């Protein structure tokens, strides 16, 4: 029987290191260009008339393969050193059921639902928010209804890995960027697409000699960002952080019937009401007033220290201490929970989205206990 040849793990690691060392010998700008020189650009084309020897018939000519002349005003480029010879960036399909498809100038990473009951759009939306939080990337603008968000500026290397002191010590090139994430829905196929668009770009350390971004560069960075999210999503699935069987009570980030950012629960009003009432005291909220007929809970909140959140194994809320109002409602078959301050003004979307990660995790683990009205 034929046996496949196997290699020790140490040899594989060593080979990877050699590859990285070889890649490191050339600069980012050098890797964009062919390495054989560009003298051919100086060659003058020479045309000679086609001579048919006497006694022979002239051959027929076809025009199907004739290269048309450039239209007026169109630049004859890129040429030579301006041609980017790097291969297009491949989008990772690490998550089972995922698929990358071209979408105009960019790429969309599609995720297929694992069951007909799974709300995959909520899972991907929540994953993007969680990924940004774990990377320390701020959300600058969010349109929950349209499932799109814009990030704030963040620093990274050219592979979009987080910028560290080691990155600076290794004299890596730093990028300073912003992105837009958009969730796309394909209900017929029970799948959800994620697209990333580079909004703004600057070069930082050691990037003074880098050429301006081309359309190819923008596509490359967008694919790199999708890969960062795919890697994070795969890690969350493997760690069991993301529920794979969809049997637990789910919370998502959305809007209420007034268009305000809210937490949406896939459960009846009474179930969501009982679950939240049981959970709030465990998260340092003191319930002072609750009126189920009005769907209103008034709480006093004291922001705990880092040890509290570590013991709970959830993300800190980052909510200022004070008095708040949780208003329950019904929206598109779900129970909405909207957060207001003591002046009955809606808490900013940035705060609500920041709280969502920890609250949804605690909510899904909490057992429902019926409470008195």
C-alpha positions in Angstrom: 0.0 0.0 0.0 1.3 3.5 -0.8 1.9 5.6 2.2 1.8 9.4 2.3 5.1 10.9 3.4 4.8 12.8 6.6 7.0 15.6 8.0 7.7 16.4 11.6 6.0 19.5 12.9 9.4 21.1 13.6 10.3 20.8 9.9 7.1 22.5 8.9 7.7 25.3 11.3 11.2 25.7 10.1 10.1 25.8 6.5 7.5 28.5 7.4 10.2 30.6 9.1 12.5 30.3 6.1 9.6 31.5 3.9 9.0 34.5 6.2 12.7 35.3 6.2 12.8 35.3 2.4 9.7 37.4 2.2 11.3 39.8 4.7 14.3 40.3 2.5 12.3 42.4 0.1 10.4 45.6 0.8 6.6 46.0 0.5 7.2 48.2 -2.6 9.6 45.6 -4.2 7.1 42.8 -3.9 4.7 44.8 -6.1 7.0 44.9 -9.1 8.5 42.4 -11.5 12.2 41.9 -10.9 13.6 41.7 -14.4 13.8 45.4 -15.2 11.7 47.5 -17.5 14.1 48.2 -20.5 11.5 46.8 -22.8 9.5 50.0 -22.4 12.2 51.9 -24.3 12.1 49.6 -27.3 10.6 51.3 -30.4 8.2 49.1 -32.3 9.2 48.4 -35.9 6.6 47.6 -38.5 7.3 46.1 -41.9 4.9 45.7 -44.7 3.7 42.1 -45.3 5.1 41.0 -48.6 3.4 38.1 -50.4 5.7 36.4 -52.8 4.7 36.3 -56.4 2.6 33.4 -57.4 1.0 33.1 -54.0 -2.4 34.2 -52.9 -2.7 36.8 -50.2 -3.9 35.1 -46.9 -7.2 36.1 -45.4 -7.2 38.3 -42.4 -9.7 38.3 -39.5 -10.4 41.1 -37.1 -11.8 39.2 -34.1 -8.5 39.5 -32.2 -7.5 43.0 -33.2 -6.7 45.2 -30.1 -8.8 48.3 -30.3 -7.2 51.7 -30.0 -7.5 53.5 -26.6 -10.3 56.0 -26.4 -9.4 59.7 -26.3 -8.2 60.7 -22.8 -7.6 57.2 -21.5 -4.1 56.7 -20.1 -2.0 53.9 -21.5 -1.3 52.5 -18.0 -0.3 50.8 -15.8 3.0 49.9 -17.5 6.3 48.6 -16.2 7.0 49.4 -12.5 3.4 50.5 -12.1 2.0 47.0 -12.7 1.2 45.2 -9.5 2.4 41.6 -9.9 1.1 40.3 -6.6 -1.6 37.6 -6.8 -5.1 38.7 -5.8 -5.8 38.1 -2.1 -7.7 34.9 -1.4 -10.6 35.2 1.1 -10.6 32.5 3.7 -13.6 30.2 4.0 -12.6 28.8 7.4 -16.2 28.5 8.8 -18.0 25.4 7.5 -20.6 26.5 4.9 -18.9 29.8 4.1 -18.2 30.9 0.5 -16.4 33.8 -1.0 -17.9 35.4 -4.1 -16.9 38.4 -6.2 -19.2 41.4 -5.8 -18.5 44.2 -8.2 -15.2 45.8 -7.1 -15.0 43.8 -3.9 -15.7 40.4 -2.4 -18.6 39.1 -0.2 -18.1 36.3 2.3 -21.3 34.3 2.6 -22.2 32.2 5.6 -24.9 29.5 5.3 -27.2 28.9 8.2 -26.7 25.6 10.0 -30.4 25.0 10.4 -33.6 26.6 9.2 -34.2 28.1 12.6 -30.8 29.8 12.9 -30.9 33.5 12.3 -27.5 33.7 10.6 -27.8 37.4 9.9 -27.9 38.1 13.7 -24.9 35.8 14.3 -22.7 37.5 11.7 -23.8 41.0 12.8 -23.0 40.1 16.4 -19.7 38.6 15.3 -18.6 41.7 13.5 -19.4 43.8 16.6 -17.6 41.3 18.8 -14.6 41.2 16.5 -14.2 45.0 16.6 -14.5 45.1 20.3 -11.8 42.3 20.8 -9.5 44.2 18.4 -10.1 47.5 20.2 -11.5 49.1 17.0 -14.1 51.7 17.8 -17.5 51.9 15.9 -17.8 55.4 14.6 -21.2 55.2 12.9 -23.9 52.5 12.9 -27.1 51.9 10.9 -28.7 49.0 12.7 -31.8 49.0 10.5 -29.6 48.5 7.4 -27.1 46.4 9.2 -24.1 48.5 8.3 -21.4 50.2 10.4 -18.3 52.3 9.9 -15.3 51.8 12.1 -13.1 54.5 13.6 -9.4 54.9 12.7 -7.1 52.0 13.9 -3.5 51.1 13.4 -2.2 47.8 11.9 0.5 46.4 9.8 0.1 45.8 6.1 -1.5 42.3 6.8 -4.0 44.1 9.1 -2.7 42.3 12.2 -2.7 44.6 15.3 0.1 47.1 15.5 2.4 46.3 18.4 5.8 47.5 19.8 7.3 44.5 18.0 5.9 45.7 14.7 7.8 49.0 15.3 11.0 47.1 16.3 10.8 45.0 13.2 10.4 48.2 11.1 7.2 47.1 9.6 5.0 49.4 7.6 2.1 50.8 9.5 -1.3 51.5 8.1 -4.0 53.8 9.5 -7.4 52.9 8.2 -11.2 52.9 8.5 -13.7 50.4 7.1 -17.4 49.9 6.4 -19.0 46.6 7.1 -22.3 45.7 5.4 -24.5 42.7 6.1 -26.4 41.2 3.1 -29.3 38.9 3.4 -30.2 36.0 1.0 -33.2 34.5 2.7 -34.0 32.0 -0.1 -30.7 30.3 0.5 -30.7 30.8 4.3 -27.4 32.6 4.1 -25.9 36.0 5.0 -23.1 37.9 3.3 -20.5 40.1 4.8 -18.8 42.8 2.8 -15.9 45.0 3.9 -15.1 48.3 2.2 -11.9 50.4 2.8 -13.1 53.9 3.6 -9.9 55.8 4.5 -6.2 54.9 4.4 -2.9 56.4 5.5 0.6 55.0 5.7 2.4 55.5 9.0 5.8 54.3 10.2 8.2 53.4 7.3 5.5 54.1 4.8 6.9 57.3 3.3 8.0 55.7 0.1 4.9 53.7 -0.5 2.9 54.5 -3.7 -0.6 55.7 -3.5 -3.3 53.1 -3.2 -4.7 51.6 -6.4 -8.1 49.9 -6.9 -6.2 46.6 -6.6 -4.8 47.7 -3.2 -8.2 48.6 -2.0 -9.6 45.2 -3.0 -6.7 43.6 -1.3 -7.2 45.4 2.0 -10.9 44.6 1.9 -10.1 40.9 1.5 -7.6 41.0 4.3 -10.2 42.6 6.6 -12.7 39.8 5.7 -10.0 37.3 6.5 -9.4 38.9 9.9 -13.2 38.5 10.7 -13.3 34.9 9.3 -10.3 33.9 11.5 -11.9 35.5 14.6 -15.3 33.9 13.8 -13.7 30.5 13.4 -11.9 30.9 16.8 -15.1 31.9 18.5 -16.9 28.8 17.1 -14.0 26.5 18.1 -13.9 27.9 21.6 -17.7 27.4 22.0 -18.3 31.1 22.5 -20.8 31.2 19.7 -23.9 28.9 20.1 -23.9 26.4 17.3 -27.2 24.6 17.9 -29.4 27.8 18.2 -31.3 26.2 21.1 -30.5 28.9 23.6 -32.5 32.1 24.0 -30.9 34.6 21.6 -30.4 38.3 21.8 -29.4 40.5 18.9 -28.7 44.2 18.3 -31.3 46.0 16.3 -33.9 48.8 16.5 -37.2 49.2 18.2 -40.5 50.4 16.5 -39.2 54.0 17.0 -36.0 53.4 15.1 -33.9 53.6 18.3 -31.0 51.2 18.8 -32.2 48.3 21.0 -31.6 44.8 22.2 -34.0 42.3 20.4 -34.9 39.0 22.1 -36.3 36.1 20.1 -38.9 35.3 22.7 -42.2 36.4 24.0 -42.6 39.6 26.0 -43.1 37.6 29.3 -40.2 35.3 28.7 -37.8 38.3 28.0 -39.2 40.2 30.9 -38.7 37.4 33.4 -35.2 36.6 32.1 -34.0 40.3 32.3 -35.5 40.8 35.8 -33.5 37.7 37.0 -30.3 38.9 35.3 -30.2 42.6 36.2 -29.2 42.2 39.9 -26.4 39.8 38.9 -24.9 42.6 36.7 -24.9 45.3 39.4 -28.2 46.8 38.5 -30.5 47.6 41.4 -34.2 47.4 40.3 -36.0 50.3 41.9 -39.3 50.2 39.9 -40.9 47.7 37.5 -44.3 47.9 35.9 -44.9 45.0 33.5 -48.1 46.4 32.2 -46.1 49.4 30.9 -43.0 47.3 30.0 -40.8 49.5 32.2 -37.9 48.7 34.5 -36.1 51.5 36.4 -32.7 50.7 37.7 -29.7 52.2 39.6 -26.4 51.2 38.2 -22.9 51.3 39.7 -20.1 50.4 37.2 -18.1 47.5 38.7 -14.3 47.1 38.6 -12.4 44.9 36.2 -12.3 41.9 38.6 -16.1 41.8 38.6 -16.3 41.4 34.8 -13.5 38.9 34.8 -15.3 36.7 37.4 -18.5 36.9 35.2 -16.5 36.1 32.1 -18.2 38.8 30.1 -17.2 42.1 28.4 -17.4 45.2 30.6 -20.3 47.5 29.9 -18.5 50.8 30.0 -21.8 52.4 31.2 -21.6 55.4 33.5 -23.0 54.9 37.0 -26.5 56.4 37.3 -30.2 55.8 36.9 -31.6 54.2 33.8 -34.9 53.0 32.3 -35.3 49.8 30.3 -38.4 50.1 28.0 -39.8 46.8 26.7 -41.8 46.6 23.5 -42.7 44.3 20.6 -41.1 44.7 17.2 -41.5 42.3 14.2 -42.2 39.3 16.4 -39.5 40.0 18.9 -39.2 41.7 22.2 -37.3 44.9 22.1 -35.4 46.5 25.1 -34.5 50.1 24.7 -32.2 51.9 27.2 -32.9 55.4 28.4 -31.1 57.6 30.9 -32.8 59.2 33.9 -33.9 62.2 31.7 -35.8 59.7 29.4 -33.3 60.4 26.6 -32.1 57.3 24.6 -28.6 56.2 25.5 -26.2 56.6 22.5 -26.0 53.7 20.1 -22.3 53.4 20.7 -22.9 52.7 24.4 -25.8 50.3 23.6 -23.7 48.4 21.1 -20.7 48.2 23.5 -23.0 46.8 26.3 -24.5 44.3 23.9 -21.5 41.9 23.9 -21.5 41.3 27.6 -25.3 41.5 28.1 -26.1 39.0 25.3 -23.6 36.5 26.6 -25.0 36.7 30.1 -28.5 36.7 28.8 -28.0 33.4 26.8 -26.6 31.7 29.9 -29.3 32.9 32.3 -32.1 30.7 33.3 -35.6 32.2 33.3 -37.2 32.6 36.7 -40.8 33.9 36.8 -40.9 37.2 38.8 -43.8 39.0 40.3 -45.3 42.0 38.4 
